[in-house]
Amino acid sequence: MNRRSIRFRLTAWYAAIMAATLAAVGIGVWLAIRDSINDTVDKELRSRLAGMREFLQQETTGDDTPLDELIEHSALAPVGTRFRIADGEGRWLYQPPSTAAWGTAIPPGPLPPRGRTQTVIEKGKPIRILTATLSPGVVQIGAPIDEFAEMLEAFTWTALLASPVLLLLASAGGYWMSRRALAPVEQIARTAAEIETKNLSERLPVRGTGDELDHLSVTLNAMLGRLEDSLRRITQFTADASHELRTPIAIVRTKAEVVRRKPRREEEYTEALDLILAESERITQLIENLMLLARSDAHQEEAAWERVELAGLALSVYTEAEVLAQAAGIHLADFHPCEFAVSGDPNSLRRMILILLDNAIKYSHPGGEVQMVLGRCRLGDREMAVIEVKDQGKGIAAEDLPHVFERFYRGSKDRSRKIDGIGLGLSIARTITERHGGEIQIESELGIGSTARVWLPLA
């Protein structure tokens, strides 16, 4: 058995506790039996003492004590009971030879009315002695307790011999119970050892007993579920990123190979270089977006947090978006922001607002209108700034709406219309919003348009 295993340690602790319990119980019972024996014998001796005092009161005449009558009367006492009498100065008035082993002196100190008891050994056998006052001095009454001592000794040997057997049986039972109790742990360990990335959907067994091991299995299964979801998202993220990078890289490579096949006019070289530059900028933008999301996932964002006047920031972004709107034939409604501040990174907040405006312009019909509203409200127990961007586009299908914040996700209608973009804008906007302690929400209805709403805590 492995001494470091929980099973061994549980058995060892169980055996140690059982040994301590048996020892405590054995000692307690032994002391209780001994005290019971002494109490029984002491009652008998005090009963004998009371009889002697009563006898002396009845037979005493004048100032003399009829010791002869007392000695003769003591012959009627139980077998083995002996006594001796001393005067007030400690001289023995009556001391039969059988009491010589009790000692030659009276125990010092005042005696209580009920007398004082002690145990002495005479020829290897215990004698219980009661010392008490009795006219004309002190009396000592003794009775053998060897039969009781033999019974106590028999109990002692029985306990000493039976304790190891009981301890062994208890340890075996404890080992069996610990093995049975820890069997689910071994099953959990075996199942967990077999789970890899290729079978991450497997789960640990849950017996339904509601005990701590079931709670452990449920907790580990929840962790495996989160790992499976994270791995799925990483795999999908990698596949989507590869897909998005493949097209511009293929364009750059193909264009370069075509241009190098034969001499070209200067205009053709310029056109090729412009195309390569545009695709390179697209690749650079994609890589920067991926790095931003990766740093966000790893909680390694480096941002300078400061007090940001949101009205001025939003107004400057709104002015920049007018260029995009004019190119797309979209009208931007008048913007009249309220004056208040939030705490955060101004560059990130600028990017988040620009993403919302760019999406609204991109998905609007030519001649449509995009409107941005900046206000404040109370969300729960917090004062929040509210940014709303509304468009009059075709809207988002109900089946696509729950996925709009997923990375590289684009609705089927977006793909069919070949709208420029790679599907990272709203993911980045949500990342920036959550990093600032806020919330983001998209509402949309087909044929009417969409509304992006962002809440940010006020400074």
TORKOL-4160 file (C-alpha; in steps of 0.2 Angstrom, whole numbers, padded with zeros to 4 digits, m for minus):
459
<pt num="1" X="0000" Y="0000" Z="0000"/>
<pt num="2" X="0006" Y="0017" Z="m0005"/>
<pt num="3" X="0010" Y="0027" Z="0012"/>
<pt num="4" X="0006" Y="0043" Z="0003"/>
<pt num="5" X="m0011" Y="0038" Z="m0003"/>
<pt num="6" X="m0027" Y="0045" Z="0005"/>
<pt num="7" X="m0033" Y="0027" Z="0008"/>
<pt num="8" X="m0018" Y="0023" Z="0018"/>
<pt num="9" X="m0019" Y="0039" Z="0028"/>
<pt num="10" X="m0037" Y="0037" Z="0032"/>
<pt num="11" X="m0034" Y="0019" Z="0038"/>
<pt num="12" X="m0019" Y="0025" Z="0049"/>
<pt num="13" X="m0030" Y="0039" Z="0056"/>
<pt num="14" X="m0044" Y="0028" Z="0059"/>
<pt num="15" X="m0033" Y="0015" Z="0068"/>
<pt num="16" X="m0025" Y="0028" Z="0078"/>
<pt num="17" X="m0042" Y="0035" Z="0084"/>
<pt num="18" X="m0048" Y="0018" Z="0087"/>
<pt num="19" X="m0033" Y="0014" Z="0098"/>
<pt num="20" X="m0035" Y="0030" Z="0108"/>
<pt num="21" X="m0053" Y="0026" Z="0110"/>
<pt num="22" X="m0050" Y="0009" Z="0116"/>
<pt num="23" X="m0037" Y="0014" Z="0128"/>
<pt num="24" X="m0047" Y="0028" Z="0135"/>
<pt num="25" X="m0063" Y="0017" Z="0137"/>
<pt num="26" X="m0052" Y="0003" Z="0144"/>
<pt num="27" X="m0044" Y="0014" Z="0157"/>
<pt num="28" X="m0060" Y="0022" Z="0161"/>
<pt num="29" X="m0069" Y="0005" Z="0164"/>
<pt num="30" X="m0054" Y="m0001" Z="0174"/>
<pt num="31" X="m0055" Y="0014" Z="0185"/>
<pt num="32" X="m0074" Y="0013" Z="0187"/>
<pt num="33" X="m0073" Y="m0006" Z="0192"/>
<pt num="34" X="m0059" Y="m0002" Z="0204"/>
<pt num="35" X="m0068" Y="0012" Z="0212"/>
<pt num="36" X="m0084" Y="0001" Z="0213"/>
<pt num="37" X="m0074" Y="m0012" Z="0222"/>
<pt num="38" X="m0067" Y="0000" Z="0234"/>
<pt num="39" X="m0084" Y="0008" Z="0238"/>
<pt num="40" X="m0092" Y="m0009" Z="0240"/>
<pt num="41" X="m0079" Y="m0015" Z="0253"/>
<pt num="42" X="m0078" Y="0002" Z="0261"/>
<pt num="43" X="m0097" Y="0001" Z="0264"/>
<pt num="44" X="m0095" Y="m0016" Z="0272"/>
<pt num="45" X="m0081" Y="m0010" Z="0283"/>
<pt num="46" X="m0090" Y="0006" Z="0289"/>
<pt num="47" X="m0105" Y="m0005" Z="0292"/>
<pt num="48" X="m0094" Y="m0016" Z="0303"/>
<pt num="49" X="m0087" Y="0000" Z="0312"/>
<pt num="50" X="m0105" Y="0006" Z="0316"/>
<pt num="51" X="m0109" Y="m0011" Z="0323"/>
<pt num="52" X="m0094" Y="m0011" Z="0335"/>
<pt num="53" X="m0099" Y="0007" Z="0341"/>
<pt num="54" X="m0116" Y="0001" Z="0344"/>
<pt num="55" X="m0110" Y="m0014" Z="0353"/>
<pt num="56" X="m0098" Y="m0004" Z="0364"/>
<pt num="57" X="m0112" Y="0008" Z="0369"/>
<pt num="58" X="m0123" Y="m0006" Z="0375"/>
<pt num="59" X="m0110" Y="m0015" Z="0384"/>
<pt num="60" X="m0100" Y="m0001" Z="0392"/>
<pt num="61" X="m0102" Y="0001" Z="0411"/>
<pt num="62" X="m0093" Y="0014" Z="0420"/>
<pt num="63" X="m0077" Y="0020" Z="0412"/>
<pt num="64" X="m0071" Y="0003" Z="0407"/>
<pt num="65" X="m0072" Y="m0004" Z="0389"/>
<pt num="66" X="m0077" Y="m0023" Z="0388"/>
<pt num="67" X="m0064" Y="m0027" Z="0375"/>
<pt num="68" X="m0065" Y="m0046" Z="0379"/>
<pt num="69" X="m0084" Y="m0045" Z="0374"/>
<pt num="70" X="m0080" Y="m0035" Z="0358"/>
<pt num="71" X="m0066" Y="m0048" Z="0354"/>
<pt num="72" X="m0078" Y="m0062" Z="0357"/>
<pt num="73" X="m0092" Y="m0054" Z="0347"/>
<pt num="74" X="m0080" Y="m0051" Z="0332"/>
<pt num="75" X="m0079" Y="m0070" Z="0330"/>
<pt num="76" X="m0097" Y="m0068" Z="0322"/>
<pt num="77" X="m0090" Y="m0056" Z="0309"/>
<pt num="78" X="m0088" Y="m0061" Z="0291"/>
<pt num="79" X="m0074" Y="m0073" Z="0287"/>
<pt num="80" X="m0057" Y="m0063" Z="0284"/>
<pt num="81" X="m0063" Y="m0048" Z="0293"/>
<pt num="82" X="m0050" Y="m0042" Z="0306"/>
<pt num="83" X="m0047" Y="m0028" Z="0317"/>
<pt num="84" X="m0035" Y="m0020" Z="0330"/>
<pt num="85" X="m0038" Y="m0007" Z="0343"/>
<pt num="86" X="m0026" Y="0007" Z="0350"/>
<pt num="87" X="m0028" Y="0019" Z="0364"/>
<pt num="88" X="m0027" Y="0038" Z="0362"/>
<pt num="89" X="m0008" Y="0038" Z="0363"/>
<pt num="90" X="m0006" Y="0025" Z="0349"/>
<pt num="91" X="m0002" Y="0010" Z="0360"/>
<pt num="92" X="m0010" Y="m0006" Z="0354"/>
<pt num="93" X="m0023" Y="m0013" Z="0366"/>
<pt num="94" X="m0028" Y="m0027" Z="0355"/>
<pt num="95" X="m0017" Y="m0032" Z="0340"/>
<pt num="96" X="m0019" Y="m0050" Z="0334"/>
<pt num="97" X="m0004" Y="m0057" Z="0324"/>
<pt num="98" X="m0013" Y="m0058" Z="0308"/>
<pt num="99" X="m0013" Y="m0039" Z="0308"/>
<pt num="100" X="0005" Y="m0036" Z="0310"/>
<pt num="101" X="0008" Y="m0034" Z="0291"/>
<pt num="102" X="m0003" Y="m0018" Z="0292"/>
<pt num="103" X="0011" Y="m0008" Z="0300"/>
<pt num="104" X="0015" Y="m0004" Z="0318"/>
<pt num="105" X="0009" Y="0014" Z="0318"/>
<pt num="106" X="m0007" Y="0023" Z="0316"/>
<pt num="107" X="m0008" Y="0034" Z="0301"/>
<pt num="108" X="m0005" Y="0053" Z="0306"/>
<pt num="109" X="m0017" Y="0067" Z="0305"/>
<pt num="110" X="m0035" Y="0069" Z="0311"/>
<pt num="111" X="m0047" Y="0056" Z="0306"/>
<pt num="112" X="m0064" Y="0060" Z="0298"/>
<pt num="113" X="m0080" Y="0054" Z="0307"/>
<pt num="114" X="m0082" Y="0041" Z="0293"/>
<pt num="115" X="m0064" Y="0036" Z="0295"/>
<pt num="116" X="m0050" Y="0034" Z="0282"/>
<pt num="117" X="m0047" Y="0020" Z="0270"/>
<pt num="118" X="m0032" Y="0013" Z="0262"/>
<pt num="119" X="m0026" Y="m0003" Z="0253"/>
<pt num="120" X="m0010" Y="m0013" Z="0259"/>
<pt num="121" X="m0002" Y="m0029" Z="0252"/>
<pt num="122" X="m0001" Y="m0043" Z="0264"/>
<pt num="123" X="0008" Y="m0059" Z="0257"/>
<pt num="124" X="0005" Y="m0053" Z="0240"/>
<pt num="125" X="m0014" Y="m0051" Z="0243"/>
<pt num="126" X="m0022" Y="m0034" Z="0244"/>
<pt num="127" X="m0031" Y="m0029" Z="0261"/>
<pt num="128" X="m0043" Y="m0015" Z="0262"/>
<pt num="129" X="m0041" Y="m0006" Z="0279"/>
<pt num="130" X="m0053" Y="0007" Z="0287"/>
<pt num="131" X="m0045" Y="0018" Z="0301"/>
<pt num="132" X="m0058" Y="0027" Z="0312"/>
<pt num="133" X="m0060" Y="0033" Z="0330"/>
<pt num="134" X="m0067" Y="0021" Z="0343"/>
<pt num="135" X="m0068" Y="0022" Z="0361"/>
<pt num="136" X="m0055" Y="0021" Z="0370"/>
<pt num="137" X="m0044" Y="0027" Z="0355"/>
<pt num="138" X="m0043" Y="0021" Z="0337"/>
<pt num="139" X="m0048" Y="0005" Z="0328"/>
<pt num="140" X="m0042" Y="m0002" Z="0311"/>
<pt num="141" X="m0054" Y="m0014" Z="0302"/>
<pt num="142" X="m0047" Y="m0024" Z="0287"/>
<pt num="143" X="m0055" Y="m0036" Z="0274"/>
<pt num="144" X="m0046" Y="m0045" Z="0260"/>
<pt num="145" X="m0051" Y="m0040" Z="0242"/>
<pt num="146" X="m0040" Y="m0053" Z="0233"/>
<pt num="147" X="m0055" Y="m0060" Z="0225"/>
<pt num="148" X="m0060" Y="m0043" Z="0218"/>
<pt num="149" X="m0042" Y="m0040" Z="0213"/>
<pt num="150" X="m0042" Y="m0056" Z="0203"/>
<pt num="151" X="m0058" Y="m0051" Z="0194"/>
<pt num="152" X="m0050" Y="m0034" Z="0190"/>
<pt num="153" X="m0034" Y="m0042" Z="0184"/>
<pt num="154" X="m0044" Y="m0054" Z="0173"/>
<pt num="155" X="m0053" Y="m0039" Z="0165"/>
<pt num="156" X="m0036" Y="m0031" Z="0163"/>
<pt num="157" X="m0029" Y="m0046" Z="0153"/>
<pt num="158" X="m0045" Y="m0048" Z="0143"/>
<pt num="159" X="m0045" Y="m0030" Z="0138"/>
<pt num="160" X="m0026" Y="m0030" Z="0134"/>
<pt num="161" X="m0028" Y="m0046" Z="0123"/>
<pt num="162" X="m0044" Y="m0041" Z="0115"/>
<pt num="163" X="m0039" Y="m0023" Z="0110"/>
<pt num="164" X="m0026" Y="m0028" Z="0097"/>
<pt num="165" X="m0039" Y="m0040" Z="0089"/>
<pt num="166" X="m0053" Y="m0026" Z="0089"/>
<pt num="167" X="m0040" Y="m0014" Z="0083"/>
<pt num="168" X="m0035" Y="m0025" Z="0069"/>
<pt num="169" X="m0053" Y="m0028" Z="0064"/>
<pt num="170" X="m0057" Y="m0010" Z="0065"/>
<pt num="171" X="m0042" Y="m0006" Z="0054"/>
<pt num="172" X="m0048" Y="m0019" Z="0041"/>
<pt num="173" X="m0065" Y="m0011" Z="0042"/>
<pt num="174" X="m0058" Y="0006" Z="0040"/>
<pt num="175" X="m0048" Y="0001" Z="0025"/>
<pt num="176" X="m0063" Y="m0007" Z="0017"/>
<pt num="177" X="m0074" Y="0008" Z="0020"/>
<pt num="178" X="m0060" Y="0020" Z="0013"/>
<pt num="179" X="m0057" Y="0009" Z="m0002"/>
<pt num="180" X="m0076" Y="0009" Z="m0005"/>
<pt num="181" X="m0078" Y="0028" Z="m0002"/>
<pt num="182" X="m0063" Y="0032" Z="m0013"/>
<pt num="183" X="m0068" Y="0021" Z="m0028"/>
<pt num="184" X="m0077" Y="0035" Z="m0036"/>
<pt num="185" X="m0061" Y="0045" Z="m0035"/>
<pt num="186" X="m0051" Y="0032" Z="m0044"/>
<pt num="187" X="m0065" Y="0032" Z="m0058"/>
<pt num="188" X="m0064" Y="0050" Z="m0059"/>
<pt num="189" X="m0045" Y="0050" Z="m0061"/>
<pt num="190" X="m0046" Y="0036" Z="m0074"/>
<pt num="191" X="m0059" Y="0046" Z="m0084"/>
<pt num="192" X="m0050" Y="0062" Z="m0083"/>
<pt num="193" X="m0034" Y="0054" Z="m0088"/>
<pt num="194" X="m0042" Y="0048" Z="m0104"/>
<pt num="195" X="m0049" Y="0065" Z="m0109"/>
<pt num="196" X="m0039" Y="0074" Z="m0122"/>
<pt num="197" X="m0042" Y="0088" Z="m0135"/>
<pt num="198" X="m0049" Y="0075" Z="m0147"/>
<pt num="199" X="m0063" Y="0069" Z="m0135"/>
<pt num="200" X="m0065" Y="0084" Z="m0124"/>
<pt num="201" X="m0084" Y="0082" Z="m0125"/>
<pt num="202" X="m0083" Y="0067" Z="m0113"/>
<pt num="203" X="m0088" Y="0070" Z="m0095"/>
<pt num="204" X="m0084" Y="0063" Z="m0078"/>
<pt num="205" X="m0097" Y="0051" Z="m0071"/>
<pt num="206" X="m0110" Y="0059" Z="m0059"/>
<pt num="207" X="m0118" Y="0045" Z="m0048"/>
<pt num="208" X="m0132" Y="0057" Z="m0042"/>
<pt num="209" X="m0129" Y="0054" Z="m0023"/>
<pt num="210" X="m0127" Y="0073" Z="m0020"/>
<pt num="211" X="m0111" Y="0070" Z="m0010"/>
<pt num="212" X="m0094" Y="0079" Z="m0011"/>
<pt num="213" X="m0088" Y="0068" Z="m0025"/>
<pt num="214" X="m0103" Y="0071" Z="m0035"/>
<pt num="215" X="m0100" Y="0090" Z="m0032"/>
<pt num="216" X="m0082" Y="0088" Z="m0038"/>
<pt num="217" X="m0088" Y="0079" Z="m0054"/>
<pt num="218" X="m0101" Y="0092" Z="m0058"/>
<pt num="219" X="m0088" Y="0106" Z="m0055"/>
<pt num="220" X="m0075" Y="0097" Z="m0066"/>
<pt num="221" X="m0088" Y="0094" Z="m0079"/>
<pt num="222" X="m0092" Y="0112" Z="m0079"/>
<pt num="223" X="m0073" Y="0116" Z="m0081"/>
<pt num="224" X="m0072" Y="0104" Z="m0095"/>
<pt num="225" X="m0087" Y="0112" Z="m0104"/>
<pt num="226" X="m0078" Y="0129" Z="m0102"/>
<pt num="227" X="m0062" Y="0122" Z="m0109"/>
<pt num="228" X="m0071" Y="0114" Z="m0124"/>
<pt num="229" X="m0080" Y="0130" Z="m0128"/>
<pt num="230" X="m0064" Y="0139" Z="m0127"/>
<pt num="231" X="m0055" Y="0127" Z="m0138"/>
<pt num="232" X="m0069" Y="0127" Z="m0150"/>
<pt num="233" X="m0068" Y="0146" Z="m0151"/>
<pt num="234" X="m0049" Y="0146" Z="m0153"/>
<pt num="235" X="m0051" Y="0133" Z="m0167"/>
<pt num="236" X="m0064" Y="0143" Z="m0175"/>
<pt num="237" X="m0055" Y="0159" Z="m0173"/>
<pt num="238" X="m0039" Y="0152" Z="m0180"/>
<pt num="239" X="m0048" Y="0145" Z="m0195"/>
<pt num="240" X="m0057" Y="0161" Z="m0198"/>
<pt num="241" X="m0041" Y="0171" Z="m0197"/>
<pt num="242" X="m0033" Y="0160" Z="m0209"/>
<pt num="243" X="m0047" Y="0161" Z="m0221"/>
<pt num="244" X="m0047" Y="0180" Z="m0220"/>
<pt num="245" X="m0028" Y="0181" Z="m0222"/>
<pt num="246" X="m0028" Y="0169" Z="m0236"/>
<pt num="247" X="m0037" Y="0180" Z="m0249"/>
<pt num="248" X="m0027" Y="0196" Z="m0248"/>
<pt num="249" X="m0010" Y="0186" Z="m0247"/>
<pt num="250" X="m0016" Y="0176" Z="m0262"/>
<pt num="251" X="m0020" Y="0192" Z="m0271"/>
<pt num="252" X="m0003" Y="0200" Z="m0267"/>
<pt num="253" X="0006" Y="0185" Z="m0272"/>
<pt num="254" X="m0004" Y="0182" Z="m0288"/>
<pt num="255" X="m0002" Y="0200" Z="m0293"/>
<pt num="256" X="0017" Y="0200" Z="m0290"/>
<pt num="257" X="0019" Y="0184" Z="m0301"/>
<pt num="258" X="0009" Y="0191" Z="m0315"/>
<pt num="259" X="0018" Y="0207" Z="m0316"/>
<pt num="260" X="0035" Y="0198" Z="m0315"/>
<pt num="261" X="0031" Y="0187" Z="m0330"/>
<pt num="262" X="0036" Y="0200" Z="m0343"/>
<pt num="263" X="0040" Y="0219" Z="m0344"/>
<pt num="264" X="0026" Y="0230" Z="m0341"/>
<pt num="265" X="0021" Y="0248" Z="m0344"/>
<pt num="266" X="0024" Y="0260" Z="m0329"/>
<pt num="267" X="0005" Y="0262" Z="m0327"/>
<pt num="268" X="0003" Y="0244" Z="m0325"/>
<pt num="269" X="0017" Y="0243" Z="m0312"/>
<pt num="270" X="0009" Y="0257" Z="m0303"/>
<pt num="271" X="m0008" Y="0249" Z="m0303"/>
<pt num="272" X="0000" Y="0233" Z="m0297"/>
<pt num="273" X="0009" Y="0242" Z="m0283"/>
<pt num="274" X="m0007" Y="0251" Z="m0278"/>
<pt num="275" X="m0016" Y="0234" Z="m0277"/>
<pt num="276" X="m0002" Y="0226" Z="m0267"/>
<pt num="277" X="m0002" Y="0241" Z="m0255"/>
<pt num="278" X="m0021" Y="0241" Z="m0252"/>
<pt num="279" X="m0021" Y="0222" Z="m0248"/>
<pt num="280" X="m0006" Y="0225" Z="m0237"/>
<pt num="281" X="m0015" Y="0238" Z="m0227"/>
<pt num="282" X="m0030" Y="0226" Z="m0226"/>
<pt num="283" X="m0018" Y="0212" Z="m0219"/>
<pt num="284" X="m0010" Y="0225" Z="m0207"/>
<pt num="285" X="m0027" Y="0230" Z="m0201"/>
<pt num="286" X="m0033" Y="0212" Z="m0198"/>
<pt num="287" X="m0017" Y="0208" Z="m0189"/>
<pt num="288" X="m0019" Y="0223" Z="m0177"/>
<pt num="289" X="m0037" Y="0218" Z="m0174"/>
<pt num="290" X="m0032" Y="0201" Z="m0170"/>
<pt num="291" X="m0018" Y="0207" Z="m0158"/>
<pt num="292" X="m0030" Y="0218" Z="m0149"/>
<pt num="293" X="m0042" Y="0204" Z="m0146"/>
<pt num="294" X="m0028" Y="0192" Z="m0141"/>
<pt num="295" X="m0022" Y="0205" Z="m0128"/>
<pt num="296" X="m0039" Y="0207" Z="m0122"/>
<pt num="297" X="m0042" Y="0189" Z="m0120"/>
<pt num="298" X="m0025" Y="0188" Z="m0110"/>
<pt num="299" X="m0030" Y="0203" Z="m0100"/>
<pt num="300" X="m0014" Y="0212" Z="m0106"/>
<pt num="301" X="m0021" Y="0228" Z="m0113"/>
<pt num="302" X="m0010" Y="0243" Z="m0111"/>
<pt num="303" X="m0020" Y="0259" Z="m0110"/>
<pt num="304" X="m0018" Y="0276" Z="m0102"/>
<pt num="305" X="m0034" Y="0278" Z="m0092"/>
<pt num="306" X="m0039" Y="0296" Z="m0089"/>
<pt num="307" X="m0055" Y="0307" Z="m0088"/>
<pt num="308" X="m0063" Y="0308" Z="m0105"/>
<pt num="309" X="m0075" Y="0322" Z="m0110"/>
<pt num="310" X="m0087" Y="0311" Z="m0120"/>
<pt num="311" X="m0096" Y="0324" Z="m0129"/>
<pt num="312" X="m0080" Y="0332" Z="m0137"/>
<pt num="313" X="m0074" Y="0314" Z="m0141"/>
<pt num="314" X="m0090" Y="0309" Z="m0149"/>
<pt num="315" X="m0091" Y="0325" Z="m0159"/>
<pt num="316" X="m0074" Y="0323" Z="m0167"/>
<pt num="317" X="m0078" Y="0305" Z="m0171"/>
<pt num="318" X="m0094" Y="0310" Z="m0179"/>
<pt num="319" X="m0085" Y="0323" Z="m0189"/>
<pt num="320" X="m0073" Y="0310" Z="m0196"/>
<pt num="321" X="m0088" Y="0298" Z="m0200"/>
<pt num="322" X="m0095" Y="0312" Z="m0212"/>
<pt num="323" X="m0082" Y="0308" Z="m0224"/>
<pt num="324" X="m0087" Y="0289" Z="m0225"/>
<pt num="325" X="m0106" Y="0294" Z="m0225"/>
<pt num="326" X="m0103" Y="0306" Z="m0240"/>
<pt num="327" X="m0094" Y="0292" Z="m0250"/>
<pt num="328" X="m0108" Y="0280" Z="m0247"/>
<pt num="329" X="m0122" Y="0293" Z="m0250"/>
<pt num="330" X="m0128" Y="0292" Z="m0232"/>
<pt num="331" X="m0135" Y="0307" Z="m0223"/>
<pt num="332" X="m0128" Y="0310" Z="m0205"/>
<pt num="333" X="m0142" Y="0318" Z="m0194"/>
<pt num="334" X="m0137" Y="0333" Z="m0183"/>
<pt num="335" X="m0128" Y="0328" Z="m0167"/>
<pt num="336" X="m0130" Y="0338" Z="m0151"/>
<pt num="337" X="m0121" Y="0329" Z="m0137"/>
<pt num="338" X="m0123" Y="0332" Z="m0118"/>
<pt num="339" X="m0108" Y="0337" Z="m0108"/>
<pt num="340" X="m0102" Y="0324" Z="m0096"/>
<pt num="341" X="m0086" Y="0313" Z="m0093"/>
<pt num="342" X="m0081" Y="0295" Z="m0092"/>
<pt num="343" X="m0065" Y="0287" Z="m0086"/>
<pt num="344" X="m0056" Y="0277" Z="m0099"/>
<pt num="345" X="m0044" Y="0276" Z="m0114"/>
<pt num="346" X="m0049" Y="0290" Z="m0126"/>
<pt num="347" X="m0041" Y="0280" Z="m0141"/>
<pt num="348" X="m0051" Y="0265" Z="m0137"/>
<pt num="349" X="m0067" Y="0274" Z="m0135"/>
<pt num="350" X="m0064" Y="0283" Z="m0151"/>
<pt num="351" X="m0062" Y="0267" Z="m0160"/>
<pt num="352" X="m0077" Y="0259" Z="m0152"/>
<pt num="353" X="m0088" Y="0274" Z="m0158"/>
<pt num="354" X="m0081" Y="0274" Z="m0175"/>
<pt num="355" X="m0084" Y="0255" Z="m0177"/>
<pt num="356" X="m0103" Y="0258" Z="m0173"/>
<pt num="357" X="m0104" Y="0273" Z="m0185"/>
<pt num="358" X="m0095" Y="0263" Z="m0199"/>
<pt num="359" X="m0106" Y="0248" Z="m0197"/>
<pt num="360" X="m0122" Y="0259" Z="m0197"/>
<pt num="361" X="m0115" Y="0268" Z="m0213"/>
<pt num="362" X="m0110" Y="0252" Z="m0221"/>
<pt num="363" X="m0126" Y="0243" Z="m0219"/>
<pt num="364" X="m0138" Y="0257" Z="m0224"/>
<pt num="365" X="m0146" Y="0260" Z="m0241"/>
<pt num="366" X="m0139" Y="0275" Z="m0251"/>
<pt num="367" X="m0149" Y="0290" Z="m0247"/>
<pt num="368" X="m0153" Y="0283" Z="m0229"/>
<pt num="369" X="m0150" Y="0292" Z="m0213"/>
<pt num="370" X="m0138" Y="0288" Z="m0198"/>
<pt num="371" X="m0141" Y="0296" Z="m0181"/>
<pt num="372" X="m0131" Y="0296" Z="m0166"/>
<pt num="373" X="m0138" Y="0301" Z="m0149"/>
<pt num="374" X="m0127" Y="0304" Z="m0133"/>
<pt num="375" X="m0136" Y="0305" Z="m0116"/>
<pt num="376" X="m0136" Y="0299" Z="m0098"/>
<pt num="377" X="m0147" Y="0287" Z="m0088"/>
<pt num="378" X="m0148" Y="0277" Z="m0072"/>
<pt num="379" X="m0144" Y="0258" Z="m0074"/>
<pt num="380" X="m0147" Y="0249" Z="m0058"/>
<pt num="381" X="m0138" Y="0259" Z="m0045"/>
<pt num="382" X="m0126" Y="0267" Z="m0057"/>
<pt num="383" X="m0126" Y="0283" Z="m0067"/>
<pt num="384" X="m0122" Y="0279" Z="m0085"/>
<pt num="385" X="m0118" Y="0287" Z="m0101"/>
<pt num="386" X="m0128" Y="0281" Z="m0116"/>
<pt num="387" X="m0122" Y="0281" Z="m0134"/>
<pt num="388" X="m0135" Y="0276" Z="m0147"/>
<pt num="389" X="m0131" Y="0274" Z="m0166"/>
<pt num="390" X="m0147" Y="0271" Z="m0177"/>
<pt num="391" X="m0147" Y="0267" Z="m0195"/>
<pt num="392" X="m0161" Y="0264" Z="m0208"/>
<pt num="393" X="m0154" Y="0248" Z="m0216"/>
<pt num="394" X="m0162" Y="0232" Z="m0220"/>
<pt num="395" X="m0158" Y="0226" Z="m0202"/>
<pt num="396" X="m0152" Y="0209" Z="m0195"/>
<pt num="397" X="m0161" Y="0193" Z="m0196"/>
<pt num="398" X="m0167" Y="0186" Z="m0180"/>
<pt num="399" X="m0156" Y="0170" Z="m0182"/>
<pt num="400" X="m0141" Y="0181" Z="m0185"/>
<pt num="401" X="m0144" Y="0193" Z="m0170"/>
<pt num="402" X="m0137" Y="0182" Z="m0156"/>
<pt num="403" X="m0121" Y="0180" Z="m0165"/>
<pt num="404" X="m0117" Y="0198" Z="m0171"/>
<pt num="405" X="m0103" Y="0199" Z="m0157"/>
<pt num="406" X="m0094" Y="0183" Z="m0162"/>
<pt num="407" X="m0078" Y="0185" Z="m0171"/>
<pt num="408" X="m0078" Y="0184" Z="m0190"/>
<pt num="409" X="m0097" Y="0181" Z="m0189"/>
<pt num="410" X="m0106" Y="0189" Z="m0204"/>
<pt num="411" X="m0124" Y="0186" Z="m0208"/>
<pt num="412" X="m0129" Y="0177" Z="m0224"/>
<pt num="413" X="m0136" Y="0193" Z="m0231"/>
<pt num="414" X="m0120" Y="0202" Z="m0228"/>
<pt num="415" X="m0110" Y="0189" Z="m0237"/>
<pt num="416" X="m0122" Y="0189" Z="m0252"/>
<pt num="417" X="m0120" Y="0208" Z="m0254"/>
<pt num="418" X="m0101" Y="0207" Z="m0253"/>
<pt num="419" X="m0100" Y="0221" Z="m0240"/>
<pt num="420" X="m0082" Y="0225" Z="m0236"/>
<pt num="421" X="m0077" Y="0219" Z="m0219"/>
<pt num="422" X="m0070" Y="0204" Z="m0210"/>
<pt num="423" X="m0083" Y="0203" Z="m0195"/>
<pt num="424" X="m0072" Y="0209" Z="m0181"/>
<pt num="425" X="m0079" Y="0226" Z="m0178"/>
<pt num="426" X="m0093" Y="0222" Z="m0166"/>
<pt num="427" X="m0081" Y="0210" Z="m0157"/>
<pt num="428" X="m0069" Y="0224" Z="m0154"/>
<pt num="429" X="m0082" Y="0236" Z="m0149"/>
<pt num="430" X="m0089" Y="0224" Z="m0136"/>
<pt num="431" X="m0071" Y="0221" Z="m0129"/>
<pt num="432" X="m0068" Y="0239" Z="m0127"/>
<pt num="433" X="m0085" Y="0242" Z="m0119"/>
<pt num="434" X="m0083" Y="0228" Z="m0107"/>
<pt num="435" X="m0065" Y="0234" Z="m0103"/>
<pt num="436" X="m0072" Y="0250" Z="m0098"/>
<pt num="437" X="m0085" Y="0242" Z="m0086"/>
<pt num="438" X="m0100" Y="0245" Z="m0098"/>
<pt num="439" X="m0112" Y="0235" Z="m0108"/>
<pt num="440" X="m0117" Y="0235" Z="m0127"/>
<pt num="441" X="m0133" Y="0229" Z="m0135"/>
<pt num="442" X="m0139" Y="0228" Z="m0153"/>
<pt num="443" X="m0158" Y="0229" Z="m0158"/>
<pt num="444" X="m0163" Y="0226" Z="m0175"/>
<pt num="445" X="m0179" Y="0223" Z="m0186"/>
<pt num="446" X="m0178" Y="0217" Z="m0204"/>
<pt num="447" X="m0184" Y="0231" Z="m0216"/>
<pt num="448" X="m0183" Y="0245" Z="m0202"/>
<pt num="449" X="m0165" Y="0246" Z="m0197"/>
<pt num="450" X="m0153" Y="0243" Z="m0182"/>
<pt num="451" X="m0149" Y="0252" Z="m0166"/>
<pt num="452" X="m0132" Y="0249" Z="m0157"/>
<pt num="453" X="m0133" Y="0255" Z="m0139"/>
<pt num="454" X="m0118" Y="0257" Z="m0127"/>
<pt num="455" X="m0118" Y="0261" Z="m0108"/>
<pt num="456" X="m0103" Y="0267" Z="m0100"/>
<pt num="457" X="m0101" Y="0272" Z="m0081"/>
<pt num="458" X="m0099" Y="0290" Z="m0078"/>
<pt num="459" X="m0083" Y="0296" Z="m0070"/>
